[in-house]
Amino acid sequence: MAASAYNESSIKTLSSTEHIRLRPGMYIGRLGNGAHAEDGIYVLLKETIDNSIDEFTMGFGKKIEIELTERTVRVRDYGRGIPLGKLLECVSVINTGAKYDSAAFQKSVGLNGVGQKAVNALALTYRAQAVRDGQTKIVEFEQGKLRKDHKPAKTDERNGTIIEFTPDPALFGADYQFRPEFIEDLLWKYAFLNRGLTLVFNGKPFKSENGLEDLLKKNLSGETLYPIAHFDGDDIEIAMTHGAHYGEEYFSFVNGQHTTMGGTHLAAFREAVVETVRMFFKKDFDAADIRQSIFAAIAVRVVEPVFESQTKTKLGSTDVGPDGPSIKQFIGQFVQHQLDAWLHKNSEAAAAILAKIQASERERKELAGIRSLARERAKKASLHNKKLRDCRFHLGDREKRSEDSTLFIVEGDSAAGSLTATRDVATQAVFALKGKPLNTYGLSKKVIYENEEFHLLQSALNLEDGMDGLRYGKVVIATDADVDGMHIRLLLITFFLQFFPDLIRNGHLYILETPLFRVRNKKVTHYCYSEEEKQSAMRKLGASPEVTRFKGLGEISPEEFKDFIGEGIRLEPVSLANLHNSDNLLSFYMGKNTPDRQGFIIENLRVEKDLVEAEA
């Protein structure tokens, strides 16, 4: 085949709007349909609210109103309002803004003049209104293109800026939807970071008096080893405690922006805590033992922060400002002074921390011998490991498709066979369970190494040394849609919550949705995921269609299965607003409280009628 011509006509220059719509991931990260808190529609909302927060930070406007009507969001602040003569440019011309001047917005989040332009470009409809000193101006857009530029007019409204937009379904999918719980979680974070600010969402106020201390209290329902330590200084605020969970959990913020991926400030904080504790106890404890079960939040303000992407989820700055000091030095000195003084004043809390460190150290040493034996066993098993059908590319590989790498966890060889026969061998791996896994609630990490199946699963995921080694971008639980399948699903989620909560926290765990029914006639086949979809399909096909109820994944032929794990795959992300609030749920459903659970089941039993027979 002849090579395509490469000449002057091959070179194209896109407008900023065209580029944003063609490559939205460069500006807002993932698109998504709103089912996950990190999906793009929430980034659009954050970009809009960030501008209002910056006004509050500069001392203008103590109230921000957010209204959600179906798919349309309206954000109204009471700051100074965008200068009328620059309104059009500020919301439509990339690299335009006031925040390049550090004197005006010294510790702002939106420094690149991109945020609102991206919101505008990715919206089906977009409306911006500025109110300044009795004058107002409105501009209206569709898919980033100007539709109406109103002339300035007199108004009695208070100063401020009003942004209203509807994300474009052509980009985010026809089924996208804002989830109020994700918006509320976002607004709480803004409230915790901006004491004195009131945010109102559809009439509901969000306000905090104690900052990051309130954040930890809201997100931690389990028992803590000691009362929350709360330190507040110039351009820095820290709150911390220890719990009973495995791993470390942090909330980190820069200039009010939730840095979900951490960055230099979080690394400096983690290191500073370790060094301070070592110096206080005058013992060279292992860093992992000190930080085990820590639950903390840190917020800093820096001049002109540098983030590693437009989505601002990871801080890259090394210095607090042009004149220093370094972020490591700034945070290190603050933690050293504040935490050391707090430990001297709170002897009971210091004793609890010491006991926690020693317990973690003992468990780590106990695991060392078990881990060695388990590794030897895994090496032997890996030569002929029938549980894992691996794929070619993995997360972290320098391949375009490595991000798509997926591990399906299925029950039994039958389902594994169907999935294996039709999967994409480049990016889709299969791990077969032999039955119901062990209930790990309340057990120690030792069970991972004593239980061969769990250890092989850990080895397949490569999670022994933390999330940095994770081999798959998606870990998908694919069980039957029956009672046993739901039970296995719950047991696996319990396992991951107990020992690898970061897998869920970072958005890697999913549930595979598979059809419950197949409704067809000689010409058309419909796969239905609910009773409602089945009834709708039967009405469409008319008289006496053939209806098949899939009892298990093993019943679905490989030819059919490929439709369910291909481009049209339906995945439900496993997402919890906070993991510690799951303690009570897990305790009730997975704990040793059989009589209580039995009573709950009896009280909530439902009888489902077969609607087909009822209609016959």
KAVENFEN-V312168 format. One line per field, one symbol per residue. ss: DSSP state (@ for helix, = for strand, . for the rest). phi: phi as a letter, one per 40 degrees, with the letter a starting at -180 (. if undefined). psi: psi as a letter, one per 30 degrees, with the letter a starting at -180 (. if undefined). A space follows every 10 residues. Layout:
BEGIN
ss: ???
phi: ???
psi: ???
END
This chain:
BEGIN
ss: .......@@@ .....@@@@@ @@..@@@@.. .........@ @@@@@@@@@@ @@@@@@@... ..=======. .======... ...@@@@@@@ @@........ .......... ....@@@@@@ @.======== ==..====== ==..=====. ..==.....= =======.@@ @@.......@ @@@@@@@@@@ @@@....=== =..===.... .@@@@@@@@. ........== ===..===== ==......== ====..==.. ..=@@@@@@@ @@@@@@@@@@ @.....@@@@ @..======= ......=... ....=...=. .....=@@@@ @@@@@@@@@@ @@@@@.@@@@ @@@@@@@@@@ @@@@@@@@@@ @@@@@@@@@@ @@@....==. .......... .@@@.===== =@@@@@@@@@ @@.....=== ===....... .....@@@@@ .@@@@@@@@@ @.....@@@. ...=====.. ..@@@@@@@@ @@@@@@@@@. @@@@@...== ==....==== ....====.. @@@@@@@@@@ @....====. ..@@@..@@@ @@@@...... ===....... .@@@@@@@@@ ...@@@@@@@ @@@....... @@@@@.
phi: .ccccbadcc cbbccccccc ccbcdcbbgc cgbgcbcccc cccdccdccd cccdccccgb gbabbbbbbf bbbbbbbbcc gcddcbddcc bbbcgbiccc ccccbcbccc bcgbdcccdd ccbcbabbbb bafgbbabbb bbfgbcbabc cdacabccdi bbbbabdccc bcgcccacbd cccccccccd cccbchcbbb bfgccbabbb fccccccccb bccbcadccb bbbcgaabba abbbccgbbb bbbbfgcccc cghccccccc cccccccdcc cfbcccdccc cdgcbabbbb bbcfcbbcac cfcacbcbbc adcgcccccd cdcccdcccc cccccbcccc cccccccccc cccccccdcc cccccccccc cccbcccbbc bcbbdhccbd ccccdbbcbb cgcccccccc cbccccbbbb bbcciccccc cgcccdcccc cdcccccdcc cgbdbhcccd cbcbbbcbbc cbccccccdc ccccdcccbb ccccdcgbcb bccbccbbba bcbbbbbbba cccccccccc cgcfccbbcc cacccccdcc ccccbcccdb bbccbbdacc ccdccccccb ccbdcccccc cccbcbbbcc cccccc
psi: kkkkkjaeff kkkkleeeee eeifffegbl dlgffkfgle efeeeeeeee eeeeeeefgj jgkkkkkjjc gkkkkklhaf kkkefgeeef ffjlhklfgf jfeeiehlei ffgedfeeee egkekkkkkk kjhgklkkkk lkhfkkekjk lklllgllka kkkkljkjff efkfglkkje eeeeeeeeee eefikfkkkj jhfkkjkkfg bfeeeeeefj flklfllkkk kkajgkkkkl lkaglkakkk kkkjhfkjif gbaeeeeeee eeeeeeeeee fhkilkeeee fkgkjlkkkl klkikjlflf fhfkkfkfle legaaleeee eeeeeeeeee eeeefieeee eeeeeeeeee eeeeeefeee eeeeeeeeee efehjfekjl leklkfkike geffkkjkjl jlfeeeeeee ffljfefjlk kklfaklkjg kfllfffeff jeeeeeeeee fhgeglffgk fkekjkjill haeeeeeeee eeeeeeeefh ffeeeghfkl kkklkelkkl afekkkkkgl eeeeeeeeee fbkhlkkkjj flfffkleee efffgbegkj kjkjkkekff ffeeeeeeff aiheeeeeee eefgkkkkkj feeef.
END
